[in-house]
Amino acid sequence: MNVLHPLWAILLVTMMVTPPNTVQARQKITSFPSATDNFSDLDQSSYEYTPINAGGYGESFYLNSFDAHGNVVTALISITNYNPFNKGMGSFDINWIENDKVRTVHQEFDRDEIKKDPIKGTTFGKYSHIKVSKDSTEIYYLGKDTDGEAVDIKINMEHSEVGAQSGDSNLYLGDDNDKYWGLKMIAPRGRVVAQLKSDEGSISTLNLNGYLDHGNANAKVPDFSDHWYRLLFFSDNWTIDLHEITTKFNYGPQKPQMLYVAKNNKAIGMFADWSYVDEGFQEHKESPYDPPTSWNLNLEHDDIKISGTVKVSKEVLAVDVLGSVSWAVRMMVKAFYSNAWQHYMLVDVDLTIEHNGVTEYVKGMGMATAEYY
């Protein structure tokens, strides 16, 4: 979940009401549990927005999809209370990467422009909407991209695997459960058809493999998180969705993490006891961070064992999350609170998977992210 847009009001909120993490006492954070059954029953609220009044509330549906040619489509549809003067406002953030050309949408909506609709799901403004169900997801955007060009984008996803969550889907911060950050995998794997119509009349259609999750929290990501790593990998038979959080130092060394593994579209488990070791850090020409160039993945749990490498073949997108706000606000937020960047990379995945006494060697293209908060 990436409920970080819009961020222009974070400084006002956090500097007035929240002391910096560096002066706070040692904090507690829970972890996601491991499970090999009874983890795929999502209730109806998993497919809907459920706004609350908490100042740290943020909720989003996040879709990431790619094909064997390296084309990528991502969509993040968010609602947040981060702006204290416009609680419940929302945003559409879409990245369309085709033949190395990047087209980006960032459109914000006031809270009174966001409504539930019996046909379209949740509407944003006059034309855009998202509709999520157990079996499919539909995203539609009509407006302009960040270059001011008119675009018409339709994204339809048929879910290939049943939605899953680890435990009750939440990480809890502090001594009680009133601060949380949660994630449900609505579609660990799916077939995506994305269509873009541009103002000059051209139409592009992409067929991709994709993933969809639903994040829901009342704790802001930069308050507890230093960086995230994610991996999406879809071979003919195997699905691997990985999400690892490195917390800020005052939450201790344990990394809240979840690893979803499925074979032939049937889930094997959601695991917490695995390692994803980063290495080969390389200076970035734009971002202030040095993303890894590879990872080593290792899991041993009961009758499944996974080991192998994830190596970056190409970065397709680097996002300055604060890039859409004014220069003055951007400088203040970066100086005092968060300098958030997201790196999206195509990776070569090379794994050995042992399951129920059978060993398989699995290779292919995946999508990895390194996201810094």
C-alpha positions, -999 to +999 in steps of 0.1 A: +000+000+000+013+034-010-010+059+007+014+088+003-005+111-021-010+140-016+018+147+009+019+185+009+001+186+043+022+160+061+046+186+074+019+207+089+003+177+107+034+159+119+055+188+130+026+202+150+014+171+167+041+144+164+076+146+178+103+133+156+111+095+158+146+103+169+134+116+202+108+090+209+113+060+232+116+025+219+085+016+199+067-017+194+054-031+162+038-065+156+047-089+127+026-108+102+022-145+111+029-175+089+000-196+078-006-224+053-044-225+056-074-204+066-059-172+053-079-165+022-113-155+035-117-118+028-148-100+039-168-075+018-149-046+033-118-058+016-132-046-017-144-012-006-131+020+009-140+024+046-131+060+055-126+069+092-119+103+109-084+096+121-058+121+109-034+094+098-061+075+078-050+064+044-065+038+021-056+026-014-060+000-040-026-007-057-023-025-090+011-035-106+013-053-139+039-061-165+045-083-196+074-102-211+084-073-233+090-050-203+058-029-206+045-019-172+012-004-159+007+006-123-023+023-106-027+036-071-062+049-062-061+065-028-082+083-002-066+100+028-070+124+057-035+137+054-047+171+044-064+184+076-083+210+056-098+184+032-101+151+050-112+123+027-096+137-005-083+112-030-060+107-059-054+087-091-018+078-097-012+058-129+021+050-147+019+036-182+053+024-195+053+011-230+084+007-252+104+027-226+081+057-229+065+068-196+032+085-193+021+095-158-012+105-143-015+123-109-050+137-104-063+148-070-100+150-060-117+168-032-137+147-008-170+159-021-160+145-056-156+110-043-189+089-041-200+054-039-219+042-070-239+009-074-226+004-109-191+019-110-180+012-074-163+044-062-163+074-085-137+101-085-150+133-102-173+131-131-157+104-151-131+083-132-138+053-111-126+020-095-147-011-089-132-040-070-149-074-065-137-109-054-132-119-090-123-088-110-112-051-109-121-022-132-102+011-132-111+040-155-095+074-158-105+102-181-085+134-178-050+147-184-016+133-177+012+152-160+023+167-194-012+182-199-022+157-226-057+142-226-058+105-219-085+078-216-073+048-196-092+016-190-077-012-169-096-045-164-082-073-143-095-108-140-083-123-107-066-157-112-060-165-076-082-161-045-075-131-023-053-136+008-043-119+041-018-127+068-035-129+102-060-100+105-039-082+078-027-055+102+006-044+118+000-027+152+022+001+165+026+008+202+012-009+232-024-011+220-042-016+187-053+019+180-025+025+155-022+001+126-011-004+090-027-031+071-025-049+037-047-075+020-037-092-013-070-089-032-056-106-063-022-122-058-022-128-095-044-118-124-048-112-161-048-075-170-060-058-201-050-021-202-061+003-229-049+039-234-064+064-258-044+096-264-056+130-275-041+124-310-065+095-315-040+066-310-051+035-291-027+012-273-037-021-257-015-042-234-020-077-220-001-081-188+002-103-157-008-083-125-012-081-088-037-060-067-036-052-030-057-031-006-040-011+021-058+005+050-041+023+078-044+051+104-006+053+108+014+071+081+041+051+063+070+075+070+062+074+108+074+038+112+090+027+079+124+034+065+120+014+032+101-014+016+112-041-008+086-059-030+088-087-056+062-100-080+070-131-099+046-152-121+059-183-139+037-208-157+031-227-124+044-205-096+033-172-080+055-153-056+044-120-040+069-106-015+066-076+008+093-067+033+093-036+056+125-023+071+112-002+100+128+029+115+156+021+141+134+028+171+111-001+162+140-026+165+156-050+140+127-073+132+113-068+097+075-072+093+071-092+061+049-115+042+056-139+014+027-154-006+035-186-025+011-204-049+014-233-073-010-237-102-031-208-089-036-225-055-021-209-025+005-229-005+010-203+023+017-168+036+050-169+053+069-146+077+100-167+083+122-160+053+151-137+043+156-113+014+192-101+015+200-070-005+234-064-021+252-045-049+239-011-040+244+014-068+243+052-068+213+066-086+215+095-110+183+112-097+172+096-065+193+103-033+191+066-025+213+037-036+189+009-046+202-027-046+211-044-078+202-079-065+187-099-036+190-134-023+158-151-013+156-180+011+126-197+027+125-230+047+091-238+061+077-273+067+075-290+033+086-260+011+120-246+005+129-217-018+163-203-026+178-182-053+185-148-067+167-118-079+188-096-102+179-062-116+179-061-154+164-027-159+149+002-139+117+013-156+106+040-132+119+062-104+093+084-087+099+114-065+067+111-044+069+148-036+075+158-072+039+172-076+040+197-047+055+232-047+092+236-044+090+253-009+068+226+006+088+199-010+121+212+006+105+216+040+090+181+040+122+165+028+142+183+054+121+176+084+099+145+077+102+124+046+121+122+013+101+095-004+112+078-036+100+047-053+121+026-077+104+001-100+127-025-116+124-055-140+143-084-125+156-118-136+144-144-111+163-177-107+149-200-080+152-235-068+119-246-052+114-278-033+079-287-024+065-321-012+097-338-021+099-325-057+126-300-068+120-275-096+142-249-112+122-218-119+134-188-140+118-158-155+111-120-154+096-104-124+090-069-110+108-056-079+105-023-061+127-005-036+107+022-019+122+047+005+102+068+030 
